[in-house]
Amino acid sequence: MTSPPVAPESPAAKPKQSSSKVLIRNVLSNWAGLVLNMAAAFFMSPFLVRNLGDVNYGLWVLIKSTTGYMGMLDGGVRMAVVKFVARADANGDKSISKIVSTAHFLYYSVAVIVLVGTIGFAWAFPHIFKIEDTHTDVARIVVLIAGVSLAVSFTSAVSGGILTGMQRFDISNQIGIATLIVRTIVIVVMILMGYGLVALAITHLAMQILAWVVINWYARKIRPDIDVRLRDANKESAKQLYGYGSANVISGFGDLLLFRTGELLAAMFIGPAAVTYYAIAGTLLEYLQKLVITMAQTLHPFSSARQAAGDEKALQTVALIGTKMCFLIALPAMAGMIIFGHEFISAWMGPTYADVAAPLLFAMCVGRLFWIGQTSNGQILLGAGRHKQAMWFNVATGIFSFLGGMIAVQKWGLLGMAIGAAAPIVIIHGFITPIYTLRTLHIPLGRYVVECVLRPFAAFMPFTLTLLAIEHWYAPKTLWGILFSAIAAGPVLAIGAYFLAFNREERVRYVHRFIPGLNKPKAA
């Protein structure tokens, strides 16, 4: 007798993993992808600088930064898709297809706008920045290709949002890692064969198209019940998407002012070559930011699901542990950058670059520390739909940071720009934003200070003293020597974090999951 056919199991009917397991899986998956991206970028930065030259590499960084401003046309729709998909998955809601169809229609429209806008921007690009005539034609061609690449990324944003909303960061990272490996190999071959910026831009476009195909295929596989039909796009769904996402895009504008205008100001007031020096210092901090952001991003769909379930306590708990983890990552990393920054850049890029970039790195570290410390809270407030006030804080920070940098660069150059941009970050993200978060999530100030400030600072101090001792007695001058120093001091940080940063409940609930056998019950 043949068995009757079994109906395919719907996504909502599949058994759910525990929240902590999903978070840990997503964080580890994101970090695995990030480590490989950092390794590739670490290798590619000096490779491109030496083969392209300061001016061409500065142009490449500048074009990526300026075309990134067109990403504001996203309108926050992708984050809204994450929110609605996560909520629908938590509640078993089947009426998500119209929202997703509307999001697709909006992004296709935006892609057309980007393509048209890129043509005008490519013409104006040499007139906005101090571009020499010998580089004008190449710069315009690369701007056009970068615009097409951005348009392609918009068309895959909804599918990426579906994967994130379903908390399948593992799939997203597998796609990212595969395209990263292929892209890196192709770029190295093309550059060694003598091709320049245009080949670099074409390679990035080709990999964007490849990622678009794979991401869309996986999204349909994970949620086959979502029926995408552009004719189902409607005004009501658009209002819901923009109503939630508009606040996020405004906050994103603040981030652009904070982290993408340094290259712009350097090119406008000094020249493309100055962008290279600024980018070297900024790249190291960007690695650190990405490390924290990839962890914090997992809290967005998690918080959306907890908010839908009315679990206020879970939001408070994850806010405290998230902020603590942000500081635990940022503090020792920045201590290492400050102590070994000059030696590291000298060994990585060359002594000439270190003399200019190292002081920039020191100045930028101060402001970034406070921004990074609030990264997880931003994602939690976003997922819980309580982020509008924090959004305006971020915009205010970006505006004041931009103005401070613009005024200072004209008087004191790159270093003055870095200091002028950092001061507003310290004031707003160091004090105002945390107070708002505590009031919104009803977290006592004393508990926050102890758990999220005093404990991480106490844990990182022994590590910092160890690094200072190594720097004094060993004084590493090579990348391998600096790496050995970090590894040697690592156990001090781990012990300090375990006993000083985490309380007993957190050690049992989170830390022990990473130590096999520690939670196994003892035999009677």
RAHU-V270602 format. One record per residue. N is the residue number from 0. RES is the residue in three letters. SS is DSSP state (h for helix, s for strand, l for the rest). PHI is phi in whole degrees, 0 to 359 (NA if undefined). NEAR is the number of other ideal C-beta (glycine too) atoms within 8 Angstrom. Layout:
N|RES|SS|PHI|NEAR, N|RES|SS|PHI|NEAR
//
This chain:
0|MET|l|NA|2, 1|THR|l|276|3, 2|SER|l|284|5, 3|PRO|l|294|4, 4|PRO|l|298|4, 5|VAL|l|259|5, 6|ALA|l|293|4, 7|PRO|l|298|5, 8|GLU|l|282|6, 9|SER|l|286|7, 10|PRO|h|303|10, 11|ALA|h|290|7, 12|ALA|h|273|5, 13|LYS|l|291|7, 14|PRO|l|296|3, 15|LYS|l|272|4, 16|GLN|l|282|6, 17|SER|l|295|6, 18|SER|h|301|9, 19|SER|h|294|9, 20|LYS|h|293|8, 21|VAL|h|296|11, 22|LEU|h|299|11, 23|ILE|h|296|11, 24|ARG|h|300|11, 25|ASN|h|292|12, 26|VAL|h|297|11, 27|LEU|h|296|8, 28|SER|h|296|11, 29|ASN|h|297|14, 30|TRP|h|292|11, 31|ALA|h|298|10, 32|GLY|h|296|13, 33|LEU|h|293|11, 34|VAL|h|301|8, 35|LEU|h|292|11, 36|ASN|h|297|11, 37|MET|h|295|11, 38|ALA|h|297|8, 39|ALA|h|295|10, 40|ALA|h|295|10, 41|PHE|h|298|9, 42|PHE|h|285|9, 43|MET|h|287|11, 44|SER|h|301|12, 45|PRO|h|294|10, 46|PHE|h|297|10, 47|LEU|h|289|12, 48|VAL|h|299|12, 49|ARG|h|287|6, 50|ASN|h|268|8, 51|LEU|h|262|11, 52|GLY|l|95|7, 53|ASP|h|300|9, 54|VAL|h|292|11, 55|ASN|h|294|12, 56|TYR|h|293|13, 57|GLY|h|299|17, 58|LEU|h|298|16, 59|TRP|h|298|13, 60|VAL|h|296|12, 61|LEU|h|296|14, 62|ILE|h|295|13, 63|LYS|h|297|9, 64|SER|h|290|12, 65|THR|h|287|10, 66|THR|h|293|13, 67|GLY|h|298|10, 68|TYR|h|295|9, 69|MET|h|290|12, 70|GLY|h|297|9, 71|MET|h|297|10, 72|LEU|h|292|9, 73|ASP|h|307|13, 74|GLY|l|67|12, 75|GLY|l|76|16, 76|VAL|h|294|16, 77|ARG|h|298|13, 78|MET|h|294|13, 79|ALA|h|293|16, 80|VAL|h|299|17, 81|VAL|h|302|14, 82|LYS|h|300|16, 83|PHE|h|289|14, 84|VAL|h|292|17, 85|ALA|h|298|17, 86|ARG|h|293|12, 87|ALA|h|295|13, 88|ASP|h|293|12, 89|ALA|h|290|10, 90|ASN|h|263|7, 91|GLY|l|72|7, 92|ASP|l|284|7, 93|LYS|l|261|7, 94|SER|l|265|6, 95|ILE|l|262|11, 96|SER|h|298|12, 97|LYS|h|293|11, 98|ILE|h|299|12, 99|VAL|h|292|14, 100|SER|h|298|16, 101|THR|h|295|14, 102|ALA|h|298|17, 103|HIS|h|301|12, 104|PHE|h|300|10, 105|LEU|h|297|13, 106|TYR|h|289|13, 107|TYR|h|297|11, 108|SER|h|294|8, 109|VAL|h|297|12, 110|ALA|h|300|12, 111|VAL|h|295|9, 112|ILE|h|299|9, 113|VAL|h|297|14, 114|LEU|h|298|11, 115|VAL|h|292|8, 116|GLY|h|296|10, 117|THR|h|296|17, 118|ILE|h|299|10, 119|GLY|h|294|8, 120|PHE|h|292|13, 121|ALA|h|298|12, 122|TRP|h|293|7, 123|ALA|h|279|8, 124|PHE|h|308|14, 125|PRO|h|294|10, 126|HIS|h|277|4, 127|ILE|h|281|6, 128|PHE|l|249|9, 129|LYS|l|278|8, 130|ILE|l|259|11, 131|GLU|l|290|7, 132|ASP|h|301|5, 133|THR|h|292|4, 134|HIS|h|250|13, 135|THR|h|296|10, 136|ASP|h|297|6, 137|VAL|h|296|12, 138|ALA|h|300|14, 139|ARG|h|294|12, 140|ILE|h|297|11, 141|VAL|h|295|15, 142|VAL|h|299|14, 143|LEU|h|298|11, 144|ILE|h|294|13, 145|ALA|h|297|14, 146|GLY|h|294|17, 147|VAL|h|297|11, 148|SER|h|299|12, 149|LEU|h|295|14, 150|ALA|h|298|13, 151|VAL|h|296|13, 152|SER|h|296|10, 153|PHE|h|297|14, 154|THR|h|289|10, 155|SER|l|256|12, 156|ALA|h|295|14, 157|VAL|h|293|14, 158|SER|h|297|12, 159|GLY|h|297|12, 160|GLY|h|295|16, 161|ILE|h|295|15, 162|LEU|h|299|15, 163|THR|h|293|15, 164|GLY|h|298|16, 165|MET|l|275|13, 166|GLN|l|59|11, 167|ARG|l|257|10, 168|PHE|h|296|14, 169|ASP|h|298|9, 170|ILE|h|292|10, 171|SER|h|303|13, 172|ASN|h|287|12, 173|GLN|h|298|8, 174|ILE|h|296|12, 175|GLY|h|298|11, 176|ILE|h|294|11, 177|ALA|h|298|9, 178|THR|h|292|12, 179|LEU|h|299|11, 180|ILE|h|298|9, 181|VAL|h|297|10, 182|ARG|h|299|11, 183|THR|h|297|11, 184|ILE|h|298|8, 185|VAL|h|296|11, 186|ILE|h|297|12, 187|VAL|h|300|10, 188|VAL|h|297|8, 189|MET|h|296|11, 190|ILE|h|293|15, 191|LEU|h|294|7, 192|MET|l|280|6, 193|GLY|l|102|5, 194|TYR|l|279|8, 195|GLY|l|244|10, 196|LEU|h|299|12, 197|VAL|h|297|11, 198|ALA|h|296|11, 199|LEU|h|299|15, 200|ALA|h|292|13, 201|ILE|h|296|9, 202|THR|h|298|12, 203|HIS|h|298|12, 204|LEU|h|295|12, 205|ALA|h|298|9, 206|MET|h|290|12, 207|GLN|h|293|11, 208|ILE|h|294|9, 209|LEU|h|299|10, 210|ALA|h|298|12, 211|TRP|h|302|12, 212|VAL|h|297|8, 213|VAL|h|289|11, 214|ILE|h|298|14, 215|ASN|h|296|10, 216|TRP|h|295|8, 217|TYR|h|293|13, 218|ALA|h|299|14, 219|ARG|h|291|10, 220|LYS|h|290|6, 221|ILE|h|288|12, 222|ARG|l|234|10, 223|PRO|l|293|7, 224|ASP|l|284|8, 225|ILE|l|277|11, 226|ASP|l|262|7, 227|VAL|l|267|8, 228|ARG|l|222|7, 229|LEU|h|299|9, 230|ARG|h|291|5, 231|ASP|h|274|10, 232|ALA|l|298|12, 233|ASN|l|213|8, 234|LYS|h|295|5, 235|GLU|h|298|6, 236|SER|h|294|13, 237|ALA|h|297|11, 238|LYS|h|297|8, 239|GLN|h|296|11, 240|LEU|h|295|18, 241|TYR|h|287|12, 242|GLY|h|298|7, 243|TYR|h|275|14, 244|GLY|h|279|15, 245|SER|h|299|10, 246|ALA|h|297|11, 247|ASN|h|291|14, 248|VAL|h|289|12, 249|ILE|h|294|12, 250|SER|h|296|14, 251|GLY|h|298|12, 252|PHE|h|297|11, 253|GLY|h|299|15, 254|ASP|h|296|11, 255|LEU|h|298|14, 256|LEU|h|296|12, 257|LEU|h|287|15, 258|PHE|h|240|9, 259|ARG|l|236|12, 260|THR|h|260|12, 261|GLY|h|299|13, 262|GLU|h|297|15, 263|LEU|h|297|11, 264|LEU|h|295|13, 265|ALA|h|298|16, 266|ALA|h|289|15, 267|MET|h|289|9, 268|PHE|h|258|7, 269|ILE|l|238|11, 270|GLY|l|143|9, 271|PRO|h|302|15, 272|ALA|h|298|10, 273|ALA|h|295|12, 274|VAL|h|298|15, 275|THR|h|299|15, 276|TYR|h|295|14, 277|TYR|h|294|15, 278|ALA|h|293|12, 279|ILE|h|298|13, 280|ALA|h|292|15, 281|GLY|h|294|13, 282|THR|h|297|10, 283|LEU|h|299|13, 284|LEU|h|288|13, 285|GLU|h|294|9, 286|TYR|h|302|11, 287|LEU|h|295|15, 288|GLN|h|301|13, 289|LYS|h|297|11, 290|LEU|h|301|13, 291|VAL|h|285|14, 292|ILE|h|296|9, 293|THR|h|296|13, 294|MET|h|287|15, 295|ALA|h|291|14, 296|GLN|l|300|11, 297|THR|h|293|14, 298|LEU|h|280|13, 299|HIS|h|293|17, 300|PRO|h|295|15, 301|PHE|h|299|14, 302|SER|h|292|16, 303|SER|h|298|17, 304|ALA|h|293|13, 305|ARG|h|292|14, 306|GLN|h|295|12, 307|ALA|h|297|10, 308|ALA|l|274|7, 309|GLY|l|71|5, 310|ASP|l|265|8, 311|GLU|h|294|8, 312|LYS|h|296|6, 313|ALA|h|297|9, 314|LEU|h|295|14, 315|GLN|h|295|11, 316|THR|h|297|8, 317|VAL|h|289|14, 318|ALA|h|294|14, 319|LEU|h|291|13, 320|ILE|h|290|10, 321|GLY|h|294|15, 322|THR|h|296|14, 323|LYS|h|300|14, 324|MET|h|295|10, 325|CYS|h|300|16, 326|PHE|h|290|14, 327|LEU|h|295|13, 328|ILE|h|277|13, 329|ALA|h|289|14, 330|LEU|h|300|12, 331|PRO|h|293|12, 332|ALA|h|296|10, 333|MET|h|288|12, 334|ALA|h|300|12, 335|GLY|h|296|10, 336|MET|h|295|15, 337|ILE|h|289|10, 338|ILE|h|286|10, 339|PHE|h|248|13, 340|GLY|h|303|12, 341|HIS|h|295|9, 342|GLU|h|297|11, 343|PHE|h|294|12, 344|ILE|h|295|16, 345|SER|h|297|13, 346|ALA|h|286|9, 347|TRP|h|278|9, 348|MET|l|248|11, 349|GLY|l|129|7, 350|PRO|h|302|6, 351|THR|h|298|6, 352|TYR|h|290|13, 353|ALA|h|295|13, 354|ASP|h|299|8, 355|VAL|h|265|10, 356|ALA|h|284|14, 357|ALA|h|298|13, 358|PRO|h|299|9, 359|LEU|h|298|15, 360|LEU|h|299|15, 361|PHE|h|300|11, 362|ALA|h|294|12, 363|MET|h|288|14, 364|CYS|h|301|12, 365|VAL|h|299|10, 366|GLY|h|291|15, 367|ARG|h|296|15, 368|LEU|h|303|11, 369|PHE|h|286|12, 370|TRP|h|294|13, 371|ILE|h|297|14, 372|GLY|h|300|14, 373|GLN|l|257|14, 374|THR|h|298|13, 375|SER|h|294|16, 376|ASN|h|296|14, 377|GLY|h|298|13, 378|GLN|h|290|14, 379|ILE|h|293|16, 380|LEU|h|297|14, 381|LEU|h|296|13, 382|GLY|h|296|16, 383|ALA|l|274|12, 384|GLY|l|73|9, 385|ARG|l|237|7, 386|HIS|l|253|13, 387|LYS|h|295|7, 388|GLN|h|294|8, 389|ALA|h|298|14, 390|MET|h|301|13, 391|TRP|h|291|9, 392|PHE|h|298|13, 393|ASN|h|293|14, 394|VAL|h|296|13, 395|ALA|h|300|11, 396|THR|h|299|15, 397|GLY|h|297|14, 398|ILE|h|295|10, 399|PHE|h|294|10, 400|SER|h|294|17, 401|PHE|h|296|13, 402|LEU|h|295|8, 403|GLY|h|298|12, 404|GLY|h|293|15, 405|MET|h|294|11, 406|ILE|h|292|9, 407|ALA|h|289|13, 408|VAL|h|295|16, 409|GLN|h|285|6, 410|LYS|h|258|6, 411|TRP|h|234|8, 412|GLY|h|76|7, 413|LEU|h|298|13, 414|LEU|h|295|10, 415|GLY|h|299|11, 416|MET|h|298|17, 417|ALA|h|297|15, 418|ILE|h|291|11, 419|GLY|h|297|14, 420|ALA|h|282|17, 421|ALA|h|281|14, 422|ALA|h|303|11, 423|PRO|h|296|13, 424|ILE|h|295|16, 425|VAL|h|299|11, 426|ILE|h|290|9, 427|ILE|h|280|13, 428|HIS|h|279|14, 429|GLY|h|277|9, 430|PHE|h|228|7, 431|ILE|h|291|9, 432|THR|h|298|13, 433|PRO|h|300|13, 434|ILE|h|297|9, 435|TYR|h|297|11, 436|THR|h|298|14, 437|LEU|h|297|12, 438|ARG|h|292|7, 439|THR|h|291|9, 440|LEU|h|265|13, 441|HIS|l|58|7, 442|ILE|l|255|11, 443|PRO|l|299|6, 444|LEU|h|299|8, 445|GLY|h|299|6, 446|ARG|h|295|9, 447|TYR|h|296|14, 448|VAL|h|299|9, 449|VAL|h|291|9, 450|GLU|h|283|11, 451|CYS|h|255|12, 452|VAL|h|243|10, 453|LEU|h|294|8, 454|ARG|h|298|14, 455|PRO|h|298|13, 456|PHE|h|294|10, 457|ALA|h|296|10, 458|ALA|h|288|14, 459|PHE|h|272|14, 460|MET|h|298|9, 461|PRO|h|301|11, 462|PHE|h|297|14, 463|THR|h|296|11, 464|LEU|h|297|8, 465|THR|h|295|11, 466|LEU|h|297|15, 467|LEU|h|298|9, 468|ALA|h|295|8, 469|ILE|h|296|12, 470|GLU|h|296|12, 471|HIS|h|286|7, 472|TRP|h|268|6, 473|TYR|l|256|8, 474|ALA|l|49|6, 475|PRO|l|293|12, 476|LYS|l|241|7, 477|THR|l|247|7, 478|LEU|h|298|8, 479|TRP|h|294|6, 480|GLY|h|293|10, 481|ILE|h|293|13, 482|LEU|h|298|8, 483|PHE|h|299|9, 484|SER|h|297|14, 485|ALA|h|295|10, 486|ILE|h|294|7, 487|ALA|h|296|8, 488|ALA|h|275|12, 489|GLY|h|305|8, 490|PRO|h|301|6, 491|VAL|h|297|10, 492|LEU|h|295|13, 493|ALA|h|297|8, 494|ILE|h|293|9, 495|GLY|h|298|15, 496|ALA|h|295|11, 497|TYR|h|296|10, 498|PHE|h|269|6, 499|LEU|h|254|9, 500|ALA|h|279|11, 501|PHE|l|260|13, 502|ASN|l|278|7, 503|ARG|h|298|6, 504|GLU|h|297|6, 505|GLU|h|291|10, 506|ARG|h|298|11, 507|VAL|h|289|9, 508|ARG|h|280|8, 509|TYR|l|242|11, 510|VAL|h|296|10, 511|HIS|h|296|10, 512|ARG|h|293|9, 513|PHE|h|270|5, 514|ILE|l|246|7, 515|PRO|l|304|3, 516|GLY|l|85|5, 517|LEU|l|289|6, 518|ASN|l|263|6, 519|LYS|l|291|5, 520|PRO|l|294|3, 521|LYS|l|286|4, 522|ALA|l|291|3, 523|ALA|l|291|2
//
